[in-house]
Amino acid sequence: MIYGYARISRKEQSIERQVRNIKAAYPNALIVKEVYTGTKMDRPEWNKLYNKVRTGDTIVFDSVSRMSRDTDDGIEVYFDFYEKDINLIFLKEHYIDTSVYAENMRDRMELQGTDEDEIFKGLNNYFRKLAKRQIRIAFEQAEKEVQDLHQRTKEGIETARLNGKQIGQKKGKKLNIKKKEPAKEKILKYSKDFYGSLKDSECIPIIGINRNTYYKYKRELKQERLLKNFRK
């Protein structure tokens, strides 16, 4: 049997590109679809497929990241399938297909029964280790994609918060920004429009916030001062 495994992490993503790529290469593949994070191997549809495949079967993935985005788990499962003689094919990383690894496991240099055999054995062992290292690198890259995505998301949220945008809350609700009050205190201290003597261009680098946020806080301070004077 030839199975095609397609996975997305969230329902709003499209799985059709993966299915299309697998079907283009293997039209008769039985497609298994899953919506689940790739950082865990304990996935419902994956578990069913794992228990279903038998020796000689093939599983096709659009890329190694669809199988696993955890290096250690991915490598463990990879070699588990390899030992069971189940073929793994990665359309975007054919260099780590189990068939390629199997080829690398075969002696590349035939032993001659001479003193040079020790050198040949060393070279053959080197080729095997190199093939295994390529597999680890592929899974490490998939894992790094997740780490980079999480870091970019975290930085994007922080940038949006510093710019006064609402993130994950109801419209109209004020943001509670830890850096907001200390920044306002510095504006009051340094700006010539309040108690200081510095121009805006001089205040911004000292306070360490971007221009938009600086002027937003400055407007808020002026409004707060006007309201305070009005109430007197």
N, C-alpha and C positions, 0 to 999 in steps of 0.2 A: 504493500500500500504506500501511496505517496500522500502525505498530509501537508497542508500549508497552514502555518500558524501566523495569524495577524493579531496584533495587540495595540490598543490605544490606552492612555492613562485616564482620560476623561471623556464623558459622553458627548461633549460638544465638539470633540475632534472627529475627523473623518478617517475611517478605516479603509475606504475604497481604494486609495492609492496602493496600499500594501497588497490588497487582494488582486488588483489589476496586475501588479508586477509579478506576483507569484503565478497567476494564471497565464501570463504571457510566456513564462519560461516552462511551466508545467500545467498545461491545459486540463489534465485529468486529476489534478490535486484536489483532495477533499479539504475544503477550507474550514479551519477552526477559528472562530472570532472570540476575542476577549477584551473587556474593558476593565483594566486593572493596572496598578502601578507595576513597573518593571523592576523595582528595587526589592521585590519579594518573589520567591519561587512558589510559595504556597498560594496558588491561584486556582480557582474552581475549574475552569476549562482546561488549563494547563495540566492539572492533576489528572483529569479524565484522559487526556491525550497520553500523558506519561505512563499511565497504567494500561493503555490500550495497545501501544506500539509493540511490535515483536521484531525479532532478529530478521534483518533484511529489509525492514521498512525504512522509509525516508521522511524526514521532516524538513520542510523548506521555510526559511525566514526571509523577509525582505532585507533585514540587517541583523547584526548580532545584538543590537540594543533591544530588539523585539523579543529575544529569548530571555535576556537578563541584563540588568544594569547594576548588578552587584558582582564584582570580580570573582570573589571566592566561591559564591554560590554557582555562578555561571560556569566556572572551570570544573567544579565538582560534577555538575550535571553533564557537561560536555564529555568528560572522560567516562562517566557512567554509561552514557549512550555508546561511546566508542567501544568500550569493553563488551557491550551487548551486541555489537555489530549492527547498530542502528545508524543510518547515514544522516548526517546533518549538513544542510546546504544553506549558505548565507549569500544571497544574491549580490550584496554590496561588498562582501568580504570573502570572495571565493578562496582566497589564500589560506583560510582556516577551515575550509570544509573538511570533514572527517576523512574523505578520500585523499585529500592532499596530505593530511597528517599521516595517514597510513603509508603513503608513498615515501614520506620522509623517514618513517620508522624502518623501512627496508634498507639493508646495507647498500650504500651508494658505491662503495669500493670493494670489489671482490677480493677476498683474502687469497694469497698466493702460496701460503705455506713457507714463506721466507721470513727473514728478520724484519722486513718492511711491514709485516702484518700488524705489528704493534702500532705503527704510525697510522695505518689504515683504520684500525679499531678506534684510535683517538679521534680521527677525523669523522668517522661515522657517528660516534657518540656526540661530537660537537654539532653535527647536523640535526640530530634528534633534539638536543637541548634548544637549538635555535628555533626549530619548529614549535616546540612547546612555549617558548618565550613569545613568539608571534601571537599565539592564541591568548596568552595572558594580556599582552598589550591591547588586543582588540577589545577584550572585556573591560580593561582599565579605562580605555577611551570612552566606552559606553557609560561607565560609572561616572567619569569626569563630566560628561555632558549633563548629568543630573545635578551634580554639585555646582557646576557653572550656572545652570538655570536657576537653582535656588538662590545663589548669590546675586544674580542679576535681578531677580524678583525682589529680594530683600532690599537691594540698593535702590530699585525703582520706587518701592513703597516709601523708603526713607526720604528720597528726593521729593516725592509728591507731598509728603507730610510737611517737609520744610517749606514747601511752596504754598502751604495752606490748603491743599486739596483734601477732599474727603476720601478716606480709604476704609471700606467695609463698615460704614455706619449710615444712619438715616440722614437724609437731606435736612439741612438746617441746624443740625446738632454741631456745636462747637468742638473743635479738635482740642484734645489735651496734649499739648506738645511740651515735653520736659525742657526743651531748650528755649522755649518761647520767652518765658519770664526773665531768665538770665540775660537773653539777648536784648530785651526791652530795657532792662536796667542799665546795660552798657550804652544803649542809644541815649538814654537820659543823661548818662554821665559824660559822654564824649561829644555829642552833637551840639553845635552852636545854636540850634533851634530850641535847645532845652537848657541844660546846665553846663555844657562844655564849650569848647572853642574850635572844634574841628569841623571841616566840611564833610559832606556825605561821602565823597570819594576817598576821604581819609578814614572815615569811620568803618566803612564796609570791610576792608581787610583786617582791621583790628578786631572787629566783632566776630568775623569768620562765618558770615552768612551771605547768600547771593543777593544781588541787587533787588530782585522782585520781593523777596522776603523782607529785606531791610526797609524798603519803602512801604510795604504793607504794615509792618510793625510801627513804623513812624506815623502813618496815618491813624492807626489805632490809638497811639499815645496822644496825638493831638485831639482826637475825638474824646478821649477819656478826660483830658485836661479841660476842654470846653464844657463837658457835662459836669465836671466837678465845680467849675466856676459858676455855671448856671444854677447849681443847687445851693450855692452860698447865699 
